């Protein structure tokens, strides 16, 4: 896996009674989307299984940081600025 992998997070959303965040990892030709905090893989396009395991571990071990990032996202503000 390249060191140039970029991570994006969604604003927190409700799924049933749980608050989750979608986390996307992308590089030039690969991407993977996860639900956090569970680490559930939603979609993988091109990452090797070993890379998926590393990304999932990252989510599980850094959930608080990821959630803090997600809380700072204001989707309405982003929409209105375009």
C-alpha beads as a LAMMPS data file, in Angstrom:
LAMMPS data file: protein, C-alpha beads

82 atoms
81 bonds

1 atom types
1 bond types

-500.0 500.0 xlo xhi
-500.0 500.0 ylo yhi
-500.0 500.0 zlo zhi

Masses

1 110.0

Atoms # bond

1 1 1 0.000 0.000 0.000
2 1 1 1.270 3.443 -0.919
3 1 1 2.033 6.056 1.713
4 1 1 -0.033 8.521 -0.364
5 1 1 -3.382 7.008 0.644
6 1 1 -5.870 9.758 1.484
7 1 1 -8.648 9.405 4.032
8 1 1 -12.018 11.178 3.912
9 1 1 -14.768 11.025 6.511
10 1 1 -18.470 11.807 6.352
11 1 1 -20.439 13.770 8.858
12 1 1 -21.951 11.467 11.505
13 1 1 -25.189 9.833 10.375
14 1 1 -27.771 7.735 12.169
15 1 1 -28.087 4.076 11.188
16 1 1 -30.841 2.592 13.289
17 1 1 -30.038 3.696 16.829
18 1 1 -26.317 4.078 16.176
19 1 1 -24.259 7.039 15.054
20 1 1 -21.800 6.022 12.353
21 1 1 -19.263 7.678 10.096
22 1 1 -18.310 6.556 6.608
23 1 1 -14.561 6.491 6.029
24 1 1 -13.068 6.333 2.534
25 1 1 -9.436 5.561 1.778
26 1 1 -8.217 6.394 -1.733
27 1 1 -5.062 6.223 -3.768
28 1 1 -4.531 6.625 -7.511
29 1 1 -6.403 3.496 -8.666
30 1 1 -7.819 1.998 -5.465
31 1 1 -10.457 2.902 -2.907
32 1 1 -12.201 1.362 0.061
33 1 1 -15.181 2.529 2.103
34 1 1 -15.834 1.473 5.699
35 1 1 -18.436 2.108 8.366
36 1 1 -16.966 3.287 11.629
37 1 1 -16.765 2.497 14.501
38 1 1 -17.484 -1.123 13.470
39 1 1 -14.846 -1.254 10.753
40 1 1 -17.343 -2.956 8.433
41 1 1 -16.128 -2.909 4.823
42 1 1 -18.776 -1.367 2.553
43 1 1 -16.881 -1.363 -0.749
44 1 1 -13.392 -2.243 -1.960
45 1 1 -12.011 -1.431 -5.370
46 1 1 -8.467 -2.677 -5.740
47 1 1 -6.998 -2.862 -2.232
48 1 1 -5.372 -6.196 -1.326
49 1 1 -6.851 -8.134 1.612
50 1 1 -3.747 -7.329 3.695
51 1 1 -4.288 -3.611 3.059
52 1 1 -7.957 -3.880 4.006
53 1 1 -6.947 -5.471 7.318
54 1 1 -4.514 -2.600 8.019
55 1 1 -7.143 0.025 7.169
56 1 1 -9.749 -1.682 9.346
57 1 1 -7.289 -1.817 12.254
58 1 1 -6.593 1.880 11.759
59 1 1 -10.314 2.671 12.047
60 1 1 -10.771 0.498 15.126
61 1 1 -7.705 1.953 16.878
62 1 1 -8.397 5.597 15.982
63 1 1 -12.176 5.797 16.285
64 1 1 -12.167 8.782 18.661
65 1 1 -9.970 10.847 16.322
66 1 1 -12.084 9.908 13.296
67 1 1 -15.299 10.782 15.128
68 1 1 -13.887 14.154 16.208
69 1 1 -13.026 14.887 12.567
70 1 1 -16.531 13.887 11.477
71 1 1 -18.204 16.090 14.106
72 1 1 -16.439 19.102 12.589
73 1 1 -18.090 18.590 9.196
74 1 1 -21.041 20.822 8.374
75 1 1 -22.672 19.341 5.250
76 1 1 -25.044 22.283 4.783
77 1 1 -22.176 24.777 4.878
78 1 1 -20.218 22.716 2.351
79 1 1 -23.283 22.515 0.106
80 1 1 -23.972 26.248 0.253
81 1 1 -20.367 27.229 -0.474
82 1 1 -20.360 25.481 -3.858

Bonds

1 1 1 2
2 1 2 3
3 1 3 4
4 1 4 5
5 1 5 6
6 1 6 7
7 1 7 8
8 1 8 9
9 1 9 10
10 1 10 11
11 1 11 12
12 1 12 13
13 1 13 14
14 1 14 15
15 1 15 16
16 1 16 17
17 1 17 18
18 1 18 19
19 1 19 20
20 1 20 21
21 1 21 22
22 1 22 23
23 1 23 24
24 1 24 25
25 1 25 26
26 1 26 27
27 1 27 28
28 1 28 29
29 1 29 30
30 1 30 31
31 1 31 32
32 1 32 33
33 1 33 34
34 1 34 35
35 1 35 36
36 1 36 37
37 1 37 38
38 1 38 39
39 1 39 40
40 1 40 41
41 1 41 42
42 1 42 43
43 1 43 44
44 1 44 45
45 1 45 46
46 1 46 47
47 1 47 48
48 1 48 49
49 1 49 50
50 1 50 51
51 1 51 52
52 1 52 53
53 1 53 54
54 1 54 55
55 1 55 56
56 1 56 57
57 1 57 58
58 1 58 59
59 1 59 60
60 1 60 61
61 1 61 62
62 1 62 63
63 1 63 64
64 1 64 65
65 1 65 66
66 1 66 67
67 1 67 68
68 1 68 69
69 1 69 70
70 1 70 71
71 1 71 72
72 1 72 73
73 1 73 74
74 1 74 75
75 1 75 76
76 1 76 77
77 1 77 78
78 1 78 79
79 1 79 80
80 1 80 81
81 1 81 82
